């Protein structure tokens, strides 16, 4: 009987402590891209495309803003044309094995409380930069994501 009470108390404590863990309801998308090109070229291409998609450069529908860059890290923001949705975009670049190619870990995270899928807008934030910069047609390009890493992936309206 003592064992049953002890196990019950332990389970209740674990479940009770889980309620103190904050749960994020922000939509997100994580994707991994592989390229045969060096990371420096991928970084320069992504930065150039983010800058081209800036309202400051005449792109009224794009609304991307470059926040910061390092050789292995790019941070940007995206805002919807109506200003109601905002996402943080991060690219982490790392050389492939034995120094060939580049692995890019891409993430778009909504700043607002939204549904997880949100019509795939977080996936489209990443995909639109890839396609506009022609990185999707570069040698050895491979994209790895799925609905667990990117809940809006299957609903994204930007994919052809």
Secondary structure, DSSP 8 states (H G I E B T S, - for coil): -HHHHHHHHHHHHHHHHHTTS------EEEEEEEESS-HHHHHHHHHHHHHHTSGGGT-TTT-EEEEEEETTEEEEEEE-TTSS-EEEEEEEEEE-GGG-SEEEEEEEEESS---SSGGGHHHHHHHHHHHHTTGGGSTT-EEE--TTT-TTGGG-SS--
